[in-house]
Amino acid sequence: MHLYKTSKGNILKSGNQSYLLTEDWDILINQKNLYYHLESLSANADILSEEQSRDLINNYLLPPIGNQEVWAAGVTYLRSRDARMEESEDTGNADCYQKVYEAERPELFFKALPHRVAGHNQSVNIRRDSTWNVPEPELALYINSNGNIQAYTIGNDMSSRSIEGENPLYLPQAKVYERSAAIGPCLFITNEPVNLDTTIHMNIFRNGVEMFNDATTLHKMKRTLNELAKYLFSELEFEHGCFLLTGTCVVPPNDFTLQENDVVSISIVGIGTLTNTIAVRNKEESR
């Protein structure tokens, strides 16, 4: 099942059929068993034609988030550990990433409130005070208020590598700013655990020219998804559930940095594609 949030209502696509669901988003998704809840609702929901469904998704799509916070996990892949160590090599801070990669406790950090989250075909920002900015394609989990994974989506954890590389304590500034996160285009709901052979693919285009193209699979993740969810909920409560970005293993080369108007496209098999254009906040917005 795929659940889309639009300004005209919520659209459930199941099999070859589309349904319009009018329930409040936060109540709709925060269920003990979201798959069976949606299956039950579809029995009495209004059926949409393919044309109606396509029009709503193409023209009224919103990021699939309500009042949920977005959190993120770091250094969950070997390639991510290596990238963090490379960016910190000159400052002597590289060993902290090796230690967290090997530690029992994962790195978890706050990423965004809902109003700072971009959706599909919306812009994400790079910081003007950073010289090295990259996207990070990630599988994102929707976890209900009981701490159970209910759905999956695509996440873009924008990162200012020059800032974090200068000092790991600058992580909040490198990771948390206006439009520093994107999720979408929808929630993927399944009654089976996500397949670890699932591929995450990222392309970056500049002026129509492909600058980067790479992919990985979830089975390269060092930690399990349930492990990350458990640590996040160990001392936190989320009334409406939350989203958790699970880390990246697709990293552009060290000589690459994003520029304004670049286009980042992230695809996860079974979920879809999340596309964002790179922007820079102007001075008026920064006041």
C-alpha positions in Angstrom: 0.0 0.0 0.0 1.0 3.6 -0.7 -0.5 6.5 1.3 -0.2 10.0 -0.1 -1.0 13.2 1.8 -2.5 16.0 -0.3 -4.1 19.3 0.4 -7.4 17.7 -0.9 -7.3 14.6 1.3 -5.3 11.5 1.8 -5.0 9.0 -1.1 -4.5 5.3 -0.5 -3.3 3.3 -3.4 -3.7 -0.4 -2.9 -3.3 -2.9 -5.8 -4.9 -1.3 -8.8 -7.3 0.9 -6.8 -7.2 4.4 -5.3 -9.2 5.5 -2.3 -9.9 8.9 -0.8 -9.5 8.9 3.0 -10.6 12.1 4.8 -9.3 11.2 8.4 -6.9 13.6 10.1 -3.4 12.6 9.1 -2.0 12.2 12.6 -4.9 9.9 13.7 -4.9 8.0 10.4 -1.3 6.9 10.6 -0.8 6.5 14.3 -2.3 3.0 14.6 -1.3 -0.2 16.3 -1.4 -1.9 12.9 -1.5 0.6 10.1 -1.7 -1.9 7.3 -4.9 -3.6 8.6 -6.4 -0.2 9.6 -6.0 1.1 6.1 -7.3 -2.1 4.6 -10.4 -1.8 6.8 -11.0 1.9 5.9 -10.7 1.2 2.2 -13.8 -1.0 2.3 -16.0 2.1 2.8 -13.9 4.8 1.3 -14.7 6.7 -1.9 -13.0 5.2 -4.9 -11.0 7.5 -7.2 -10.4 7.1 -10.9 -6.8 6.8 -12.0 -7.2 10.3 -13.5 -8.5 11.8 -10.3 -5.8 10.1 -8.3 -3.0 11.3 -10.6 -4.3 14.9 -10.6 -4.3 15.0 -6.8 -0.9 13.6 -6.4 0.7 15.6 -9.2 -0.9 19.0 -8.2 -1.7 18.9 -4.5 1.0 16.6 -2.9 2.3 17.4 0.5 5.1 15.8 2.5 3.7 12.8 4.4 4.0 14.4 7.8 1.7 16.0 10.3 2.8 16.8 13.8 5.6 14.3 13.9 9.2 15.2 14.6 12.0 13.9 12.3 15.0 12.3 13.9 18.1 10.7 12.3 20.6 8.0 12.9 24.3 8.5 11.9 27.2 6.3 11.1 25.0 3.2 10.5 26.9 2.2 7.4 30.6 1.6 6.9 30.7 4.1 4.1 29.2 6.7 6.3 31.8 6.1 8.9 34.5 6.5 6.4 33.1 9.7 5.0 32.8 11.2 8.5 36.4 10.2 9.2 37.6 11.7 6.0 35.9 15.1 6.6 37.4 15.3 10.1 40.9 14.0 9.3 42.5 17.5 9.4 41.0 18.4 12.8 42.0 15.2 14.6 38.4 14.2 15.4 38.1 11.2 13.1 38.4 8.5 15.8 35.0 9.5 17.4 33.2 8.1 14.3 35.0 4.8 14.5 34.1 4.5 18.1 30.4 5.2 17.5 30.3 2.8 14.6 31.6 0.0 16.9 29.6 1.1 20.0 26.5 -0.7 21.3 24.6 2.7 21.4 23.8 4.2 18.0 24.2 7.9 17.2 20.7 9.5 17.2 20.0 13.2 16.7 17.1 15.5 16.2 16.7 16.6 12.6 13.5 18.7 12.0 10.1 19.9 13.1 7.4 19.4 10.5 7.4 23.0 9.2 11.0 22.7 8.2 10.4 19.5 6.1 10.2 19.6 2.3 8.3 17.1 0.2 8.6 15.7 -3.3 9.3 18.4 -6.0 10.0 21.0 -3.3 13.3 22.7 -2.5 15.8 21.9 0.2 18.5 24.3 1.3 22.2 24.4 1.5 23.9 26.6 4.1 25.6 29.8 2.9 28.2 29.5 5.6 29.2 26.0 4.5 31.7 25.2 1.7 30.8 21.5 1.4 27.2 20.5 1.2 25.8 17.1 0.2 22.5 15.2 0.2 22.2 12.0 2.1 19.7 9.4 0.7 18.1 7.3 3.5 15.3 4.9 4.2 13.0 6.7 6.7 10.8 4.9 9.2 7.4 6.0 10.5 7.2 4.7 14.0 3.9 4.9 15.9 3.5 6.3 19.4 4.0 2.8 20.9 7.5 2.6 19.3 6.6 0.2 16.5 7.6 0.6 12.8 4.4 1.0 10.7 5.6 2.5 7.4 8.5 3.5 5.3 9.4 6.5 3.1 12.4 8.2 1.5 14.5 10.7 3.3 17.0 13.3 2.3 19.2 14.2 5.3 20.9 17.4 4.0 24.4 17.8 5.5 27.0 20.6 5.7 30.1 18.5 5.8 32.6 21.4 6.2 30.8 22.4 9.4 30.7 19.0 11.0 34.2 18.2 9.8 35.5 21.3 11.7 34.2 20.0 15.0 31.7 17.1 15.8 30.0 19.4 18.3 28.8 21.5 15.4 26.6 18.6 14.3 23.3 20.5 15.1 24.4 23.4 12.8 25.5 21.0 10.1 22.2 19.1 10.2 19.5 21.4 11.5 18.4 24.5 9.6 15.6 25.7 7.4 14.6 23.0 4.8 17.4 20.7 5.8 15.3 17.6 5.5 12.9 16.1 2.9 10.7 13.1 3.1 8.2 11.6 0.6 6.6 11.1 -1.8 4.4 8.8 0.2 4.3 6.2 3.0 4.8 2.6 2.0 2.8 0.3 4.2 3.4 -3.4 4.2 2.5 -6.3 6.5 6.0 -7.8 6.1 9.4 -6.4 7.2 11.1 -4.4 4.6 13.4 -6.5 2.4 17.0 -5.8 3.2 18.0 -6.4 -0.5 16.0 -3.2 -1.3 18.1 -0.7 -3.3 18.5 3.0 -2.6 19.6 5.0 -5.6 20.6 8.6 -5.9 21.2 10.9 -8.9 22.3 14.5 -8.9 21.9 16.7 -11.9 23.3 20.1 -12.7 22.0 22.1 -15.6 20.6 18.8 -17.0 23.9 17.0 -16.7 24.2 14.0 -14.4 26.9 14.8 -11.8 26.5 11.7 -9.6 24.9 8.3 -9.8 25.2 5.5 -7.2 23.2 3.0 -5.3 23.4 0.7 -2.3 21.2 -1.9 -0.5 19.8 -1.9 3.0 21.6 -5.1 4.0 24.9 -3.0 4.3 23.5 -1.3 7.4 25.3 -2.3 10.5 22.3 -1.9 12.8 18.8 -3.2 12.6 15.8 -1.0 12.0 14.1 -2.2 15.2 17.3 -1.5 17.2 17.3 2.1 16.1 13.6 2.5 16.9 14.1 1.0 20.3 17.0 3.4 21.3 15.0 6.4 20.0 12.0 5.5 22.2 13.9 4.4 25.2 13.6 7.8 27.0 11.3 9.7 24.6 7.6 9.8 24.0 6.0 10.9 20.7 2.3 11.6 20.9 1.8 11.2 17.2 4.7 8.9 16.4 7.8 10.2 14.7 10.0 9.7 11.6 13.5 8.3 11.8 16.1 8.6 9.0 18.2 5.5 9.2 21.6 6.6 7.8 23.2 6.7 4.4 25.7 4.6 2.5 25.6 6.6 -0.8 28.1 9.5 -0.5 29.3 11.8 -3.3 33.1 12.1 -3.8 35.0 14.5 -1.5 35.5 17.0 -4.4 31.8 17.4 -4.9 29.5 20.0 -3.3 26.0 21.0 -4.1 25.1 24.2 -5.9 22.0 26.2 -6.1 19.5 24.7 -8.7 21.0 21.3 -8.6 18.4 18.5 -8.7 18.6 15.5 -6.3 16.6 12.4 -7.1 16.4 9.6 -4.6 14.6 6.3 -5.4 13.9 3.3 -3.2 12.5 0.2 -4.8 8.9 -0.3 -3.8 8.4 3.2 -2.4 9.0 5.6 -5.3 11.2 8.7 -6.0 11.8 11.8 -4.0 13.1 14.7 -6.0 14.3 18.1 -4.6 15.8 21.2 -6.1 18.7 22.8 -4.2 18.1 26.4 -2.9 19.8 29.0 -0.8 17.9 31.2 1.6 18.1 34.8 0.6 19.0 37.6 3.1 15.4 38.7 3.6 14.5 35.2 4.7 17.5 35.0 7.1 16.4 38.1 9.1 
